[in-house]
Amino acid sequence: MPTSPTIFWFRRDLRLADNPALVEAATLGDGAVAPVFIVDPRFANPAGPARAQYLRASLEALDESLGGSLIVRYGEPSAELLALARELGSTCVVATSDFAPLGLRRDEHVARVLAGEGIDLRYVDSNYVVAPGIITTKSGSPCRVFGAYRRAWEMTTPPSPLEAPRVHWREASGVGLEVLGDASARVRPRYFGDLPDGPPRQTWRAGEVAAHERLADFVTVAGAYGELRDAPGEDATSRLSPFLRFGALHPRQVIAATSRVSGGDRSFATEICWRDFYADVLFHNPDSVSNVLQPAMAKLRVDRDEAAVRRFQVWARGETGYPLVDAGMRQLLDEGWMHNRVRMVVASFLVKHLHLDWRWGAKWFMWRLIDADLASNQHGWQWTAGTGTDAAPFHRVFNPTLQARRYDPEGIYIRRHVPELASIEAPQCFEPGGGGLFSPASYPAPMLDLNAERLEALARFAQARSG
Ligand SMILES: Cc1cc2nc3c(=O)[nH]c(=O)nc-3n(C[C@H](O)[C@H](O)[C@H](O)COP(=O)(O)OP(=O)(O)OC[C@H]3O[C@@H](n4cnc5c(N)ncnc54)[C@H](O)[C@@H]3O)c2cc1C
């Protein structure tokens, strides 16, 4: 007669190896574990088609590694867990801790409800090298600048990655993964208008096996990361962000695999540290999902009228007439991903040349990115908009043409993502829209004058600062 299994609640840790919470679940009772993923409409509906598609692929891969035992439920998590526990006679649920604002509120609520029914709920580990809330300044307050956080972070010694535990999986009834495809339930803000709504054309491999293969490939080129990571035309960054987002890999595993080959170059580990830092900042400042971290910047005047909505949509479609901006925005539409350097350039363009609200851009990114992560995204945007923790100063306005010349000198990235420019060599491809011999008729003319809009942004900034 089977004993009652421990319920393992998968969330952002869709893997078996180096999953301390799963190891703990496997040590309880006789080691039988019922693995469940709950599609919570409050989380699923604001996710765009790209993330929904990638989550589905990640869950399919997880189910395969569980021999088809993944139980998928749809609804409010405390009710679903309670129902499952009653069905299986379980008295314990284990999950990896979540630190995002909504996740924390959900987890407190679930813990209360289950405790009321005599069910033990344990949150173990985190999805970070160092969990939010652990690193503080000497006086015990949260770190407000990255440098201080990184110095403390580098002094920590993460435990070695764990093997996947031996588990006897228990099955139970559930729903199909089609519940993730309900596009009609998704909530689109008005300014998205009729912007494309389908999933990206490119499908990304998902799941733990693919994650380890990608990590192994990256390790072979990681030695050049510091030198090439800012060049969007090179395949020099890890592209591990979707795997890290859904926990097919733990960042501990990434650090362990890359530290051996980086030859003392810390630039890659520093990027993983930014991920931890932003999660820490969001943990301490849950309102920073939508409120600026620097109060004076809340006074910055942004445009919200119909002309602003039209400018937003031109930007989102990648039709600004500025090739690097357009290449980035089209990469986002086509692939559901964008190179970090270009994320900064397009974000700066939206805030400082188009005078739009950074939250509009952040929302579009959350909608289109398969690696969309609230902490990294909102704070990546706040950094670029000059409103976040040790943000780029507002008066540093990226010139997209100069950025293209510097970081994509042969126009490889631009020509890859903007088909109208595919046959136009550098340097003509950096400024193709101004008319003349090399202007392709199909590529839009620049939508604005960079210098005039830069001066307008600086004037608005001066006005905000003077109150
Ligand atoms: C406006 C803006 C929005 C962003 N939105 C997201 C987002 O929604 N999700 C997301 O994962 N990253 C986001 N980033 C950070 C960064 O652009 C991506 O993590 C990176 O491009 C992913 O590619 P990669 O895996 O090849 O990165 P690599 O360069 O190989 O870096 C390795 C890992 O480190 C982490 N990382 C790297 N750079 C950063 C950073 N600046 N901040 C936080 N973590 C970082 C990521 O987990 C990444 O996978 C954003 C950056 C900006 C400027």
The ligand as a Gaussian input file, in Angstrom:
#p B3LYP/6-31G(d) Opt

LIG

0 1
 C       16.160000      47.467000     -20.198000
 C       16.661000      46.107000     -19.781000
 C       15.751000      45.077000     -19.518000
 C       16.206000      43.811000     -19.125000
 N       15.284000      42.820000     -18.874000
 C       15.709000      41.603000     -18.461000
 C       14.775000      40.566000     -18.172000
 O       13.559000      40.739000     -18.240000
 N       15.266000      39.338000     -17.817000
 C       16.608000      39.107000     -17.714000
 O       17.002000      37.970000     -17.392000
 N       17.508000      40.073000     -17.942000
 C       17.108000      41.316000     -18.328000
 N       18.024000      42.291000     -18.598000
 C       19.449000      42.008000     -18.365000
 C       20.224000      41.452000     -19.562000
 O       19.967000      42.224000     -20.705000
 C       19.910000      39.991000     -19.857000
 O       19.988000      39.220000     -18.683000
 C       20.912000      39.414000     -20.865000
 O       20.872000      40.144000     -22.054000
 C       20.574000      37.953000     -21.123000
 O       21.433000      37.441000     -22.090000
 P       22.532000      36.357000     -21.712000
 O       21.905000      35.238000     -20.987000
 O       23.268000      36.044000     -22.963000
 O       23.439000      37.206000     -20.727000
 P       24.950000      37.021000     -20.285000
 O       25.650000      38.259000     -20.655000
 O       25.502000      35.750000     -20.747000
 O       24.841000      37.016000     -18.689000
 C       24.619000      35.818000     -17.935000
 C       23.413000      35.978000     -17.056000
 O       23.611000      37.039000     -16.120000
 C       22.383000      37.712000     -15.888000
 N       22.508000      39.100000     -16.343000
 C       23.298000      39.572000     -17.323000
 N       23.199000      40.917000     -17.408000
 C       22.312000      41.287000     -16.469000
 C       21.777000      42.537000     -16.056000
 N       22.152000      43.693000     -16.624000
 N       20.862000      42.549000     -15.077000
 C       20.476000      41.405000     -14.480000
 N       20.951000      40.184000     -14.807000
 C       21.856000      40.130000     -15.789000
 C       21.329000      36.993000     -16.706000
 O       20.711000      36.033000     -15.893000
 C       22.153000      36.344000     -17.801000
 O       21.551000      35.206000     -18.357000
 C       17.598000      43.583000     -18.990000
 C       18.497000      44.612000     -19.256000
 C       18.041000      45.857000     -19.654000
 C       19.029000      46.950000     -19.941000

